[in-house]
């Protein structure tokens, strides 16, 4: 049942979080209470109650960062986070006007904080003013603007997947350098952020380095991929959208780590996605992380093609990995051209064959 018109209030917000961007909200927003259980992706309007010394910026739909001040009225979305080096939080079982929640990331994902990294100050506390709604009192959710779900892959450009040990291991730098080098080589490149928590920073960075089309799980109505029920279908949906741009290569970054709460490992359990992947680059910050990534993937019958990330920042790291682990290594900062050249032959020889499950369905 929708909220009655007399319960709807019109409010002017000071800042809009980028996690709401699929809906194209303006600063004038209709809000209402709701008797329905809160869902991840519900748009909420809140007032900031506190400041933070280390985490006080909001990414706007434009990608620009704006300082959050106590008293600011913000529009964000309910969601969950499991950041090893950031905040942890969940969508509470109930959300009512006047409840106090927390800002969990700079994209405007809001929930109840359950902890944070010791290097951060407490999350900004916010007071719930209401749920964003339409003129009929129906709650707005970013899933309202989600791409149509694709459960199968058809033809696709070669895909390079970049995974890593955890956040801040060098994945985005490797992805953007790869995009830049491939673009300079004359390829039409598309890119995606497939897991993590909603923020436009990484996909905007990909565009800045030459990607002609970008997408993320946010385009599939997810504020984060914590506990994602079917991340492979999200991946196929994103890949299908990127292929509409007639690209030669798709670069996909898997946010967070191969292990953790963001469902990253499920991507490698899907037969079609494995078949569609021309190369895998794994980023690590140390030797043990690099070794662990190689071994975890081998348990799935998958070989990593290149090790990158901060473990290769020094030449000795690159040399050690190649000698001791027998896997090519390259550093995106020192030699992005080498990183691209190591995977270029796999891209050139790639040919995606529709998996047997899809072939049977089409027969």
C-alpha angles and dihedrals in degrees: 000000000000125000115266115254092246090063093057117101128189114224137178113226123207097213136013121211118231090235087077093053098109088068097051094223123191124214090259105079134173112226134187142167118260134212092194121097112268116255133202106263096032109139112237130186114216142170119233111238102179141027129232128217094209108024112036106123129101121206109224124212087261090060092247118131119234128191115247113225126191107266095031115136109226137187115215141142133255113250149136132256135192104180114166089202098030139031131330121206148142143214105262120235091245134021122192135170108279095028117134118232135160139248104244101185142004092259091069102259108158131196143121110301115232097180146318144216114286091240092064131074120234118296117263111268117227134189118225113239096175147294120286109247143173125250090278094055095253114148115248118232127180087234086072087077098038123136115255108273117253117200097179136046124228123177116343141173115252112286127216113196121203115199133164150182096268144319116316093026094122102268099131093046090051091047095050093045090050090051091050095049094045091048091051088052089060100259125138103233131195124186142195143189104220105180140022130061127320115278130130096214097095098044090046088052089052090053091049089057095052110280108148092201133021137182140168143189086274087072087059093056098261121131087195138350095240105137092354107184096212113011093162089063089049088053093050091048091053093044091051091052093049092049088060086075092064094241131177097212139019120206114198124191118201105211121222118008139320086249123042140068102308100085092243095143092060090071090068092049092065114093096206094051091049090051091049094052116096096182142000123215117194122200123205137166098217143015095265091052091049091048091047092052092050092049096044091052093046089056085063092048092253127128121211111229101201137011115215137153132088093321085075096047087105120051090233090063092053092047094048094052093049093046101040102031100030093227123124114250134197137173117227093204098049101033117008090163090063091050090056095043091054092059099031095089090053090051092048093051096041120125120172115216119195109250120251092252092059094040089054092049091052095045 
